[in-house]
Amino acid sequence: MSSFVRQSKFRHVYCEPPKNAEDEWQGFRLATATGEQTYIKGSTKFFALALSGGGGPFAVCDVNSTGRYDPDAPIISGHRSAVLDFEFSPFNPNLLASASDDSTIKLWGIPDEGLSQTLTSDDALADLTAHGRKVTLLRFHPTANNVLASASADFTTKVWDVEHSSEISTFAECQALIQDIVWDYMGSNYAVSCKDKLIRIVDGRTAECTASFQAHEGAKSCKLTYLGQKDKLVTVGFTRQSQRQFKIWDPRNTSEALKRVDIDQSAGVIMPFYDPDTCLLYLAGKGDGNIRYYEMSDENPFSYSISEYRSTQSQKGMCMLPKRACDVMRCETARFLKLTSNSVMPLSFIVPRKSDAFQEDLYPDSFAGVPSHAAADWIEGSDKVPIMATMKPGATPSASNKTETFVPKKNAMQL
């Protein structure tokens, strides 16, 4: 029987962990609160994580300066209870949202040089206070400026105009704890997974549920990610026998999954991360040290296993940094921050190439970090794809999908 090896430029992608302790961030006294969050979030400039202590303190660190964390360093301590999630604006690496057990969301402006003094509630740029119980998850809109989605233990999700501290919509049809929330490629809809095992597709503006389906039979947490402009949704959950698996869905027809992949037998919830530039899906399990990665395709069989990074040091949480944080001259195609019990480790995924020149085939135009439209335009029905720009060093960034409708406003939301 004949066989062949599928051709892929990413077939030999490998993970490069830190070589020395000096290449990590160490010495954190982390908060003990647990939940559905990934426990760490990052931008092109900073990363944030929750610390132990009263009032929900959290650290904001320079993403490019490793070393031992100073316990006397300035922090943000503006909530009345534990901070459960963070989210950096995709358009402003200095704008950070925090969600707390005190049922509030706060917006913070981080100076370019980092925190020089501790910030308290009086320093918050905005307070969002409409949830009735703790706020567990935050997701900024992928194309519209200053639009934020939140999920709460009150079983609701809300979409906010953070510039005006106002609600845009509220979805209240979830009947159980919300486990994940994720926007689609243009931000027209978002998907929500709940403890009742149902996935719901929700219109972000009207809060109308356009689809509802059961993805996995297991009772443990289900996580989600859209596959960029492929218009497909990946769900990662458990079978009835507690085997970990992921499924690929067409949101327009959820009667049956396009693909099911059984992963292994383990208790840790898997955090999915998708890179639309390389079409690679990364799956990192909480409580284990492994990261599996797959190349996603538009055609059947839709996914191909590439490889697996194995580590004996388990991860408490993880985040993928924006593509603009990657070192393209090292052929780095993805960079993650891995949170352990007391440290943060940068992980680089690299394509081995002999040439030192910029590898254009590895770096198509990528998300430029620029909004496609203003919140008001999106609320009125504007749908636009993300603005893209070249990754080539020294090249003049030229957006391939420029918008005529976005006019920057000079206010506290755009530092």
C-alpha positions as CSV (number, residue, x, y, z in Angstrom):
1,M,0.0,0.0,0.0
2,S,1.5,3.3,-1.0
3,S,1.9,6.1,1.5
4,F,3.0,9.7,1.4
5,V,4.0,12.5,3.7
6,R,1.8,15.6,3.5
7,Q,3.8,18.6,2.5
8,S,3.7,21.5,5.0
9,K,6.1,24.3,5.7
10,F,5.2,23.9,9.4
11,R,5.8,20.2,9.6
12,H,9.1,20.7,11.6
13,V,7.9,23.5,13.9
14,Y,9.5,23.0,17.3
15,C,9.1,24.7,20.7
16,E,12.2,26.4,22.3
17,P,11.8,26.9,26.1
18,P,14.1,29.2,28.1
19,K,17.7,28.0,28.3
20,N,18.4,29.6,31.7
21,A,16.4,30.8,34.8
22,E,17.5,34.3,33.8
23,D,15.3,34.0,30.7
24,E,12.2,33.6,32.9
25,W,10.2,35.7,35.3
26,Q,10.5,34.2,38.8
27,G,9.4,34.8,42.4
28,F,5.7,35.5,42.0
29,R,3.3,34.8,44.9
30,L,0.3,33.9,42.8
31,A,-3.3,34.2,43.8
32,T,-5.0,30.9,44.7
33,A,-8.4,31.7,43.1
34,T,-9.4,29.1,40.5
35,G,-11.8,29.3,37.6
36,E,-12.3,29.2,33.8
37,Q,-9.7,31.8,33.1
38,T,-6.2,31.2,31.7
39,Y,-4.6,33.2,34.7
40,I,-2.3,35.3,32.5
41,K,-2.8,37.7,29.6
42,G,-0.3,39.6,27.5
43,S,0.1,42.3,24.9
44,T,3.1,43.4,22.8
45,K,4.4,45.4,25.8
46,F,3.1,43.8,29.0
47,F,1.6,40.8,30.7
48,A,-0.6,40.7,33.8
49,L,-1.2,38.1,36.4
50,A,-3.0,38.0,39.8
51,L,-1.1,38.0,43.0
52,S,-2.0,36.8,46.5
53,G,-3.3,39.4,48.9
54,G,-6.4,41.2,49.9
55,G,-8.3,43.4,47.4
56,G,-7.3,41.5,44.3
57,P,-3.8,42.8,43.6
58,F,-2.2,42.0,40.2
59,A,1.1,42.6,38.6
60,V,1.8,44.2,35.2
61,C,5.3,43.3,33.9
62,D,7.4,44.2,30.9
63,V,7.1,41.4,28.4
64,N,10.6,41.9,27.2
65,S,12.5,42.1,30.5
66,T,12.9,38.8,32.3
67,G,14.3,38.3,35.8
68,R,13.2,37.9,39.4
69,Y,10.0,39.8,40.3
70,D,10.5,42.4,43.0
71,P,7.8,41.9,45.7
72,D,7.9,45.6,46.4
73,A,7.2,46.6,42.7
74,P,4.2,48.8,42.0
75,I,1.0,46.8,41.4
76,I,-2.7,47.4,40.6
77,S,-4.9,47.0,43.6
78,G,-8.3,48.6,42.7
79,H,-10.8,45.8,43.3
80,R,-12.5,44.8,46.6
81,S,-12.0,41.1,45.9
82,A,-10.0,38.6,43.8
83,V,-9.3,39.4,40.2
84,L,-10.4,36.5,38.0
85,D,-9.5,37.6,34.4
86,F,-7.7,40.2,32.4
87,E,-7.8,41.4,28.8
88,F,-5.5,43.7,26.9
89,S,-7.0,45.7,24.1
90,P,-5.9,44.3,20.7
91,F,-5.5,47.9,19.5
92,N,-3.8,49.5,22.5
93,P,-1.2,47.4,24.4
94,N,-1.4,49.9,27.3
95,L,-5.1,49.4,27.9
96,L,-6.0,46.6,30.3
97,A,-9.4,45.4,31.6
98,S,-9.7,43.4,34.8
99,A,-12.7,41.3,36.0
100,S,-13.3,40.6,39.7
101,D,-15.1,38.6,42.2
102,D,-16.5,41.9,43.4
103,S,-18.8,41.8,40.3
104,T,-17.1,44.8,38.6
105,I,-14.9,45.4,35.5
106,K,-12.3,48.1,35.6
107,L,-10.2,49.6,32.8
108,W,-6.6,50.7,33.4
109,G,-4.0,52.7,31.5
110,I,-0.5,51.4,31.8
111,P,2.3,53.9,31.1
112,D,4.8,53.0,28.3
113,E,7.5,52.6,30.9
114,G,5.4,50.4,33.1
115,L,3.9,51.1,36.5
116,S,5.9,53.7,38.6
117,Q,3.4,53.6,41.5
118,T,0.6,51.4,42.7
119,L,-2.8,52.1,41.1
120,T,-5.9,52.0,43.2
121,S,-9.6,52.2,42.3
122,D,-9.3,56.0,42.0
123,D,-6.9,55.5,39.0
124,A,-9.3,53.3,37.0
125,L,-10.2,54.8,33.6
126,A,-13.7,53.2,33.7
127,D,-15.9,51.1,36.0
128,L,-18.5,48.7,34.6
129,T,-20.9,47.6,37.3
130,A,-24.0,46.0,35.8
131,H,-23.3,42.3,36.6
132,G,-25.0,40.8,39.6
133,R,-22.3,38.4,40.6
134,K,-18.6,37.8,40.0
135,V,-17.2,38.5,36.5
136,T,-15.3,35.6,35.3
137,L,-14.2,36.2,31.6
138,L,-13.4,39.1,29.4
139,R,-12.9,39.3,25.6
140,F,-12.2,42.5,23.6
141,H,-13.8,42.8,20.2
142,P,-11.5,41.8,17.3
143,T,-12.2,44.7,15.0
144,A,-14.3,47.4,16.7
145,N,-12.5,49.8,19.1
146,N,-13.5,49.9,22.8
147,V,-16.0,47.0,22.6
148,L,-15.7,44.4,25.3
149,A,-17.6,41.2,26.1
150,S,-17.9,39.8,29.6
151,A,-19.3,36.7,31.3
152,S,-20.5,36.4,34.9
153,A,-21.6,33.9,37.5
154,D,-25.0,35.5,37.2
155,F,-25.3,33.4,34.0
156,T,-25.3,36.4,31.7
157,T,-22.9,37.7,29.1
158,K,-22.7,41.5,28.3
159,V,-21.2,43.5,25.5
160,W,-20.0,47.0,26.6
161,D,-19.0,50.2,25.0
162,V,-16.1,50.9,27.4
163,E,-15.5,54.4,26.2
164,H,-18.9,55.5,27.5
165,S,-19.1,52.8,30.2
166,S,-22.4,51.7,28.8
167,E,-24.0,48.3,27.9
168,I,-24.7,47.4,24.3
169,S,-26.4,44.1,24.9
170,T,-27.1,41.4,27.5
171,F,-27.6,37.7,26.8
172,A,-29.4,36.0,29.7
173,E,-30.4,32.6,28.3
174,C,-27.6,30.6,29.8
175,Q,-28.9,28.2,32.4
176,A,-25.6,27.3,34.1
177,L,-22.1,28.5,34.7
178,I,-20.4,30.1,31.7
179,Q,-17.1,28.3,30.8
180,D,-15.9,30.3,27.8
181,I,-16.7,33.1,25.4
182,V,-15.1,33.9,22.1
183,W,-15.7,36.3,19.2
184,D,-15.8,35.2,15.6
185,Y,-13.4,36.6,13.0
186,M,-15.3,39.9,12.3
187,G,-16.9,40.2,15.7
188,S,-20.5,39.9,14.4
189,N,-21.3,37.0,16.8
190,Y,-19.7,35.3,19.8
191,A,-19.9,31.7,21.0
192,V,-20.6,30.8,24.6
193,S,-20.0,27.4,26.3
194,C,-21.9,26.6,29.5
195,K,-21.9,23.9,32.2
196,D,-25.2,22.7,30.8
197,K,-23.1,21.3,27.9
198,L,-24.6,23.6,25.3
199,I,-22.8,25.9,22.9
200,R,-24.7,29.0,22.0
201,I,-24.0,31.4,19.1
202,V,-25.0,34.9,20.0
203,D,-25.5,38.1,18.0
204,G,-23.2,40.6,19.7
205,R,-25.4,43.6,19.0
206,T,-28.9,42.2,19.7
207,A,-28.0,39.3,22.1
208,E,-30.2,37.0,19.9
209,C,-29.2,33.3,20.1
210,T,-28.8,32.2,16.5
211,A,-27.8,28.6,17.2
212,S,-27.6,26.2,20.2
213,F,-26.1,22.7,20.2
214,Q,-24.3,20.1,22.4
215,A,-20.7,19.7,21.6
216,H,-19.4,17.2,24.1
217,E,-20.9,14.6,26.4
218,G,-18.6,15.1,29.3
219,A,-19.4,17.2,32.3
220,K,-16.1,19.0,32.5
221,S,-15.3,22.4,31.1
222,C,-15.6,23.1,27.3
223,K,-13.3,25.7,25.7
224,L,-13.7,27.4,22.4
225,T,-11.8,29.1,19.6
226,Y,-12.8,30.3,16.1
227,L,-10.5,29.4,13.2
228,G,-10.1,33.0,11.9
229,Q,-11.6,33.6,8.4
230,K,-12.2,29.8,7.9
231,D,-15.6,30.4,9.5
232,K,-15.3,27.3,11.7
233,L,-15.5,26.8,15.4
234,V,-13.4,24.5,17.5
235,T,-14.7,23.1,20.8
236,V,-12.4,21.3,23.2
237,G,-14.0,19.2,25.9
238,F,-14.5,15.7,27.3
239,T,-16.3,12.5,26.4
240,R,-18.6,10.8,28.9
241,Q,-15.6,8.6,29.9
242,S,-13.5,11.8,30.6
243,Q,-11.3,11.4,27.5
244,R,-10.1,14.8,26.2
245,Q,-11.2,15.6,22.6
246,F,-11.7,18.5,20.2
247,K,-14.3,18.9,17.5
248,I,-14.6,21.2,14.5
249,W,-17.9,22.8,13.6
250,D,-19.5,24.8,10.9
251,P,-21.5,27.5,12.8
252,R,-24.0,27.6,10.0
253,N,-24.9,23.9,10.4
254,T,-24.3,22.5,13.9
255,S,-26.3,19.3,13.5
256,E,-23.1,17.3,13.3
257,A,-19.4,18.1,13.8
258,L,-17.1,18.2,10.8
259,K,-14.3,16.4,12.6
260,R,-13.7,14.8,16.0
261,V,-10.2,14.1,17.4
262,D,-9.8,12.1,20.6
263,I,-6.6,13.3,22.4
264,D,-5.9,11.4,25.6
265,Q,-7.3,10.4,29.0
266,S,-6.5,13.2,31.4
267,A,-8.3,15.4,33.9
268,G,-6.8,18.8,32.9
269,V,-8.9,21.3,30.9
270,I,-7.3,22.1,27.6
271,M,-6.8,25.8,26.6
272,P,-7.0,26.3,22.8
273,F,-5.0,29.0,20.9
274,Y,-5.3,29.6,17.1
275,D,-2.8,31.4,14.9
276,P,-4.7,32.4,11.7
277,D,-1.5,33.3,9.9
278,T,-0.1,29.8,10.0
279,C,-3.4,28.0,10.5
280,L,-1.9,26.2,13.5
281,L,-4.1,25.2,16.5
282,Y,-2.2,24.9,19.8
283,L,-3.8,22.8,22.7
284,A,-2.3,23.3,26.2
285,G,-3.6,21.4,29.1
286,K,-4.0,22.9,32.6
287,G,-2.0,20.8,35.1
288,D,0.2,19.2,32.5
289,G,3.3,20.4,30.6
290,N,2.4,19.4,27.1
291,I,1.4,21.5,24.1
292,R,0.0,19.7,21.0
293,Y,-0.3,21.5,17.8
294,Y,-2.3,20.8,14.6
295,E,-2.5,22.4,11.1
296,M,-6.0,23.2,10.2
297,S,-7.4,22.9,6.6
298,D,-10.5,24.1,4.8
299,E,-11.0,20.7,3.3
300,N,-11.7,17.2,4.8
301,P,-10.0,15.9,7.1
302,F,-9.8,19.6,8.3
303,S,-6.9,19.0,10.8
304,Y,-3.4,17.3,10.7
305,S,-1.4,16.6,13.8
306,I,2.0,18.3,13.6
307,S,3.9,17.5,16.8
308,E,3.8,17.8,20.6
309,Y,6.0,19.8,23.0
310,R,6.5,17.9,26.2
311,S,7.7,19.3,29.5
312,T,7.8,17.9,33.1
313,Q,6.9,21.4,34.4
314,S,3.2,21.7,34.5
315,Q,1.3,24.9,33.5
316,K,-1.2,26.6,35.6
317,G,-2.2,28.9,32.8
318,M,-1.0,30.2,29.4
319,C,-1.5,33.0,26.9
320,M,-0.4,33.6,23.3
321,L,1.1,36.9,22.6
322,P,0.1,39.0,19.5
323,K,2.0,38.0,16.4
324,R,3.7,41.4,16.4
325,A,5.7,40.2,19.5
326,C,7.4,37.4,17.5
327,D,11.0,37.7,16.4
328,V,10.6,37.1,12.6
329,M,14.4,37.0,12.0
330,R,14.5,33.8,14.2
331,C,11.6,32.4,12.2
332,E,9.5,32.5,15.4
333,T,5.9,32.0,14.4
334,A,4.3,32.0,17.8
335,R,5.2,33.1,21.3
336,F,3.5,31.9,24.5
337,L,3.8,32.8,28.2
338,K,3.5,29.7,30.4
339,L,2.5,30.3,34.0
340,T,3.8,27.8,36.5
341,S,3.3,27.8,40.3
342,N,5.6,30.7,40.8
343,S,7.1,31.7,37.5
344,V,6.4,32.8,33.9
345,M,8.3,31.0,31.0
346,P,8.4,32.3,27.5
347,L,7.9,29.6,24.9
348,S,8.9,30.2,21.2
349,F,7.6,28.1,18.4
350,I,10.1,28.2,15.5
351,V,10.3,27.0,12.0
352,P,13.9,25.7,11.3
353,R,15.4,27.6,8.3
354,K,19.1,27.9,7.3
355,S,18.8,31.4,5.8
356,D,19.1,34.5,8.0
357,A,16.9,36.5,5.6
358,F,13.2,37.3,6.3
359,Q,11.1,34.3,5.3
360,E,8.2,35.8,3.5
361,D,6.4,32.5,3.0
362,L,6.1,32.1,6.8
363,Y,4.7,35.6,7.4
364,P,1.7,36.6,5.3
365,D,0.2,40.0,6.2
366,S,-0.8,39.8,9.9
367,F,-3.2,41.6,12.2
368,A,-2.0,45.2,12.4
369,G,-3.3,46.0,15.8
370,V,-5.5,48.8,14.4
371,P,-9.3,48.9,14.7
372,S,-11.3,48.5,11.6
373,H,-14.2,50.7,12.9
374,A,-15.4,52.6,15.9
375,A,-17.7,51.2,18.5
376,A,-20.6,53.4,17.3
377,D,-20.2,52.2,13.7
378,W,-20.2,48.5,14.8
379,I,-23.3,49.1,17.0
380,E,-25.1,50.5,14.0
381,G,-24.3,47.4,12.0
382,S,-20.9,47.8,10.4
383,D,-19.0,44.5,9.8
384,K,-15.4,44.6,8.8
385,V,-12.5,42.2,8.6
386,P,-9.4,42.9,10.7
387,I,-6.8,45.3,9.2
388,M,-3.6,43.5,8.1
389,A,0.0,44.7,7.7
390,T,3.3,43.3,6.6
391,M,5.6,41.6,9.2
392,K,8.7,42.4,7.2
393,P,11.3,44.4,9.3
394,G,11.9,47.9,8.1
395,A,9.0,47.8,5.7
396,T,6.4,50.6,5.8
397,P,3.3,49.0,7.4
398,S,0.5,49.2,4.8
399,A,-2.9,48.1,5.9
400,S,-4.4,45.7,3.3
401,N,-7.9,46.4,4.4
402,K,-8.0,50.1,5.3
403,T,-11.2,51.6,6.7
404,E,-12.7,55.0,5.9
405,T,-15.1,55.0,8.9
406,F,-12.8,54.9,11.9
407,V,-11.8,58.3,13.3
408,P,-9.5,58.1,16.4
409,K,-10.8,59.9,19.5
410,K,-8.3,61.5,21.9
411,N,-9.5,60.4,25.3
412,A,-8.5,58.2,28.1
413,M,-9.5,55.0,26.2
414,Q,-6.7,55.7,23.7
415,L,-3.5,56.4,25.6
